[in-house]
Amino acid sequence: MDIGFGEALVILGSILALTAFLSGWFHGTVLSISVLSVLAGVVLSAAGLLDADPNAAVVVFLVEIALLLTLFSDGLYAERELLRWEWHAPARALVIAMPITLLLLALAAKGLFGELTWAEAFLLGAVLSPTDPVVTSTVVTSTNVPPVIRHTLNLESGLNDGLALPLVLFFLVLAANDAGALEEAGRLLGEVGVGAIIGTGVAAVGSWSLGHAPGGRILRKYEGVYGLGLAFVAFGFAEVAYGNGLIAAFVAGIALAAGRIELPDAFAEFNETVSGAFQVMTFVVFGALIVTTGWFIGNSFALAAFILVALLIARPAAVLLSFVGVDLPMSQKLFVAWFGPKGVASMLFALLVINSDVIHRALVFDIASFVILASILAHGLTDTVGANWLRRYTLAREPAA
């Protein structure tokens, strides 16, 4: 069914307004903005109101903008967390747990879905390796959860999106071009390096310029716009200079927050708001593409088994291994091990896959989609319960200690 521009804006505006209107009610429940947006996309596509083409320029543009803004906002937030709190446990989760999670997911994918190549199996693992505690907002805001655990989950999710991106891009290239993998890997490494340099440079110039603005300051209502402009400049400059624009945006966010000049609060607040709007639109497209690609049902047993591995084995085993020697009670280690929900970044990475030349891109996308949806449901249902359990367990142990 073809709809006009006016009808499209009515649908889009209604979704944006409704998700924002219900956000307070969703907070701390299994119902979340991401769930509502994905379901809206599924319903609209099933009703014939939204025909999402994964190769359409507008879809590619939407995904890149949403991912750019998400990474830039993550960079701004993660560095503030890193400077304020202990980083030992988050570093273990990032440097050790995430690669182990990727490896375990790849092995499971190859074992359960024989049609996938090894490169495609590792691509699926890379797509699902980032975490997103936004899905379980109660965990990262509840006073029942110790500050070190909240900080670990926050910082891990803030940084692992950007750290997983080069891996996703590498396995995308590898899966689409086995013959020239070594050459393509070298090119990708160069693009990541150039992107990081440009992101750092744009952040340095932007930070310096803040103290030399005509009139002595930037008007408050334009402070966020200035930060958004720097994100776009970093991305665009890197793409023009044969670098990776997404890496440039992520590094620019971290470098801006790490600079000696104190950033206006509007930098993070405005960019998080804009990022949230684009994420909602992307989630709607994500839901529509689940219908468009055909709802993977080839082997329901393999799919169910992979979901269980992703939620109950890969993440918990990786975290517990990486936390060996970390001075935390086992209850807190188990809590971190469980709460590794898949969300924003995994959705966006899955959309990169469906827009690629990978042979089994639809299969990889559909498997990732069901894991993400299962994760949102499972972790969303257990965040409040888990936080209350951790508090009761900690209080019960304190007298004995």
C-alpha positions in Angstrom: 0.0 0.0 0.0 1.4 3.4 -1.1 1.0 6.3 1.4 1.8 9.9 0.8 4.2 12.2 2.6 1.5 13.6 4.9 0.3 10.1 6.0 3.9 9.0 6.6 4.4 12.0 8.9 1.2 11.3 10.8 2.4 7.7 11.4 6.0 8.8 12.3 4.8 11.6 14.5 2.4 9.4 16.3 5.0 6.8 17.1 7.5 9.5 18.3 4.9 11.2 20.5 3.5 8.0 21.9 6.9 6.5 22.8 7.9 9.7 24.5 4.5 10.0 26.3 4.7 6.5 27.6 8.4 6.6 28.5 7.7 7.3 32.2 5.4 4.3 32.4 7.8 2.0 30.6 10.7 2.9 32.9 11.5 -0.2 35.0 9.1 -2.5 33.2 9.6 -5.1 30.4 7.7 -2.7 28.2 10.3 -0.3 26.7 10.5 2.2 23.9 12.6 -0.2 21.9 9.9 -2.9 22.2 7.1 -0.6 21.3 9.0 0.8 18.3 9.9 -2.6 16.9 6.3 -3.9 17.4 5.1 -0.8 15.6 7.3 -1.6 12.7 6.1 -5.2 12.6 2.5 -4.2 12.7 2.9 -1.4 10.0 4.7 -3.8 7.7 2.2 -6.6 8.2 -0.6 -4.2 7.5 1.1 -3.1 4.3 1.7 0.5 5.5 5.4 0.2 5.6 7.4 -1.6 2.9 11.0 -1.5 4.2 13.7 -2.2 1.5 17.0 -3.0 3.2 18.9 -1.6 0.2 17.0 1.7 0.0 19.1 4.8 0.3 16.8 6.2 3.0 17.2 3.1 5.2 21.0 3.2 4.8 21.0 6.9 5.7 18.8 6.4 8.7 20.9 3.5 10.1 24.2 5.5 9.7 22.8 8.6 11.3 21.3 6.6 14.2 24.6 4.7 14.7 26.7 7.9 14.4 24.6 9.7 17.1 24.5 6.6 19.4 28.3 6.2 19.2 29.0 10.0 19.7 26.6 10.1 22.7 28.2 6.9 24.2 31.6 8.5 23.9 30.5 11.6 25.7 28.9 9.6 28.5 31.5 6.8 28.8 34.4 9.1 29.4 32.7 10.9 32.2 32.0 7.6 33.9 35.6 6.5 33.3 37.0 9.6 35.0 34.8 9.4 38.0 34.9 5.7 39.0 37.1 2.7 39.2 37.7 1.1 35.8 39.2 -2.3 36.6 36.0 -4.4 36.4 34.6 -2.6 33.3 38.0 -3.0 31.6 37.9 -6.7 32.2 34.4 -6.9 30.8 35.4 -5.0 27.7 38.8 -6.4 26.9 38.3 -10.0 27.9 34.6 -10.8 28.3 33.4 -9.3 25.0 35.8 -11.2 22.8 35.0 -14.5 24.6 31.3 -13.8 24.2 31.9 -13.2 20.4 33.9 -16.5 20.1 31.3 -18.6 22.0 28.4 -17.1 19.9 30.3 -17.8 16.7 31.0 -21.4 17.6 27.4 -21.9 18.6 26.2 -20.3 15.3 28.4 -22.5 13.2 27.4 -25.6 15.0 23.7 -24.9 14.9 23.4 -23.3 11.4 25.6 -25.3 9.1 24.8 -23.1 6.1 26.7 -20.1 7.6 30.3 -19.7 6.7 32.8 -19.2 9.5 33.0 -15.5 8.6 29.2 -15.2 8.8 29.2 -17.0 12.2 31.8 -14.7 13.6 29.8 -11.7 12.1 26.7 -12.9 14.0 28.8 -13.1 17.2 30.2 -9.6 16.6 26.7 -8.2 16.1 25.4 -9.7 19.3 28.5 -9.0 21.5 27.6 -5.4 22.6 25.4 -4.9 25.6 22.8 -2.2 26.3 21.6 -1.7 29.9 19.2 1.0 28.6 16.9 -2.0 28.0 17.1 -2.7 31.8 17.2 0.8 33.0 16.1 -0.3 36.5 19.5 -2.0 37.0 21.6 1.0 36.2 19.5 3.4 38.3 18.4 1.3 41.2 19.9 2.1 44.6 19.5 -1.6 45.4 22.4 -2.3 43.0 25.9 -1.4 44.4 27.5 1.6 42.7 30.4 -0.4 41.4 28.0 -2.8 39.6 26.0 0.0 38.1 29.1 1.7 36.9 30.5 -1.5 35.4 27.4 -2.1 33.4 27.1 1.6 32.3 30.7 1.9 31.2 30.8 -1.5 29.5 27.7 -0.6 27.4 29.0 2.9 26.7 32.3 1.6 25.2 31.6 -1.8 23.8 29.4 -0.4 20.9 32.5 1.5 19.5 34.8 -1.4 20.3 32.6 -3.9 18.6 32.1 -1.8 15.4 35.6 -2.6 13.9 34.9 -6.3 14.5 31.5 -6.1 12.8 33.0 -4.2 9.8 35.9 -6.7 9.6 33.7 -9.7 9.5 31.3 -8.0 7.1 34.2 -7.6 4.7 35.5 -11.1 5.4 32.1 -12.7 4.8 31.5 -10.8 1.6 35.0 -11.3 0.1 36.9 -14.3 1.3 39.6 -14.1 -1.4 40.8 -10.6 -0.6 40.4 -10.9 3.2 43.9 -10.0 4.2 44.0 -7.0 1.9 40.6 -5.8 3.0 41.6 -6.3 6.7 44.6 -4.0 6.1 42.4 -1.4 4.5 39.8 -1.6 7.3 42.6 -1.2 9.9 43.8 1.9 8.1 40.3 3.4 7.9 39.9 2.8 11.7 43.2 4.5 12.4 42.4 7.5 10.2 38.9 7.8 11.7 40.4 7.8 15.2 42.9 10.5 14.3 40.3 12.7 12.7 37.9 12.2 15.6 40.6 13.3 18.0 41.5 16.3 15.9 38.0 17.5 15.5 37.5 17.2 19.2 40.7 19.1 20.0 39.7 22.0 17.6 36.1 21.9 19.0 37.2 22.1 22.6 39.7 24.9 21.9 37.0 26.8 20.0 34.7 26.7 23.0 36.9 29.1 24.9 37.3 31.5 21.9 33.7 31.9 20.8 32.8 35.5 19.6 31.0 37.2 22.4 32.7 34.9 24.9 30.2 32.1 24.8 27.8 30.0 22.8 24.2 30.7 23.5 22.7 27.9 25.6 20.1 26.9 23.1 22.9 26.3 20.5 25.3 24.4 22.8 23.9 21.0 21.8 23.7 22.0 18.2 27.5 22.8 18.3 28.2 19.3 19.7 26.0 17.7 17.1 27.8 19.7 14.4 31.2 18.4 15.6 29.8 14.8 15.4 28.8 15.4 11.8 32.1 17.0 10.9 34.1 14.2 12.4 32.0 11.6 10.5 31.9 13.5 7.2 35.6 14.5 7.3 36.6 10.9 8.0 34.5 9.5 5.1 36.0 12.1 2.7 39.5 11.3 3.9 39.0 7.5 3.4 38.6 6.9 7.1 35.8 5.3 9.1 33.2 8.0 10.0 31.6 5.9 12.8 34.9 5.4 14.6 35.6 9.1 14.1 32.3 10.1 15.8 32.9 7.7 18.7 36.5 8.9 19.3 35.4 12.5 19.0 32.8 12.0 21.8 35.4 10.4 24.1 38.0 13.0 23.3 35.6 15.9 23.8 34.7 14.6 27.3 38.3 13.8 28.1 39.4 17.4 27.3 40.3 19.8 30.1 37.6 22.2 29.1 34.3 21.4 30.9 31.6 20.7 28.4 28.1 22.2 28.8 25.5 19.7 30.0 23.6 20.5 26.8 26.2 18.6 24.8 25.2 15.3 26.2 21.5 16.1 26.8 20.8 17.4 23.4 22.6 14.7 21.5 21.0 12.0 23.6 17.6 13.4 22.7 18.3 13.6 19.0 19.9 10.1 19.2 16.8 8.8 20.9 14.5 10.1 18.1 16.6 8.5 15.4 16.8 5.3 17.4 13.0 5.1 17.6 12.7 5.6 13.8 15.4 2.9 13.3 13.6 0.5 15.6 10.5 0.9 13.5 12.4 0.1 10.3 14.1 -2.8 12.2 10.7 -4.3 13.0 9.4 -3.8 9.4 12.5 -5.6 8.1 11.9 -8.6 10.3 8.7 -9.1 8.4 10.2 -8.2 5.0 13.0 -10.7 5.3 10.6 -13.5 6.0 10.8 -14.3 9.8 13.5 -17.0 9.9 11.7 -20.3 10.7 14.0 -22.8 8.9 15.0 -24.7 12.1 13.1 -23.6 15.1 15.1 -26.0 17.4 18.4 -24.5 16.3 17.1 -21.0 16.8 15.8 -21.7 20.3 19.1 -23.4 21.2 21.1 -20.5 20.0 19.0 -18.0 21.9 19.6 -20.1 25.1 23.3 -20.2 24.4 23.4 -16.4 23.8 21.5 -15.6 27.1 22.5 -18.4 29.4 26.0 -19.6 28.4 28.0 -17.2 26.2 27.6 -13.9 28.2 27.7 -15.5 31.8 30.7 -17.8 31.0 32.6 -14.9 29.4 32.0 -12.5 32.3 32.8 -15.1 35.0 36.1 -16.0 33.3 37.1 -12.4 32.8 36.3 -11.6 36.5 38.6 -14.2 37.9 40.8 -12.3 40.4 38.4 -9.3 40.5 37.6 -8.4 44.1 33.8 -8.7 43.9 31.4 -11.1 45.7 30.2 -14.0 43.6 26.7 -12.6 43.8 27.7 -9.4 42.1 29.7 -11.3 39.5 26.7 -13.4 38.7 24.5 -10.3 38.5 26.9 -8.7 35.9 27.1 -12.0 34.0 23.3 -12.2 33.6 22.6 -8.6 32.7 24.1 -8.3 29.3 21.0 -7.4 27.2 21.2 -6.9 23.5 19.7 -3.6 22.2 20.4 -0.5 20.3 23.9 -1.3 18.9 23.0 -4.9 18.0 19.9 -3.7 16.1 21.9 -1.1 14.2 24.7 -3.6 13.4 22.1 -6.1 12.2 20.8 -3.5 9.9 24.3 -3.0 8.5 24.4 -6.7 7.8 21.1 -6.7 5.9 22.4 -3.9 3.8 25.6 -5.7 2.9 26.6 -8.2 0.2 26.9 -11.1 2.6 25.4 -14.2 1.1 23.4 -15.3 4.1 22.7 -11.8 5.3 18.9 -12.4 5.8 19.6 -15.5 7.9 22.2 -13.6 10.1 19.7 -10.7 10.4 16.8 -12.9 11.4 18.8 -14.9 14.0 20.1 -11.7 15.5 16.6 -10.2 15.5 15.1 -13.0 17.5 18.0 -13.0 20.0 17.6 -9.3 20.5 13.8 -9.6 21.1 14.3 -12.5 23.4 17.0 -10.6 25.3 14.7 -7.5 25.7 12.0 -9.7 27.1 14.1 -11.8 29.4 16.3 -9.1 30.8 13.4 -6.6 31.0 11.3 -9.1 33.1 14.2 -9.7 35.5 15.8 -6.3 36.1 13.7 -5.3 39.1 13.6 -8.8 40.5 17.3 -9.1 40.1 18.1 -5.8 41.7 15.8 -6.7 44.7 17.5 -10.1 45.0 21.0 -8.6 45.0 20.0 -6.2 47.8 18.4 -9.0 49.9 21.4 -11.2 49.4 23.9 -8.5 50.3 22.0 -7.6 53.5 21.8 -11.2 54.5 25.5 -11.6 54.1 26.6 -8.4 55.8 26.1 -9.6 59.4 28.1 -12.8 58.7 30.9 -10.8 57.2 
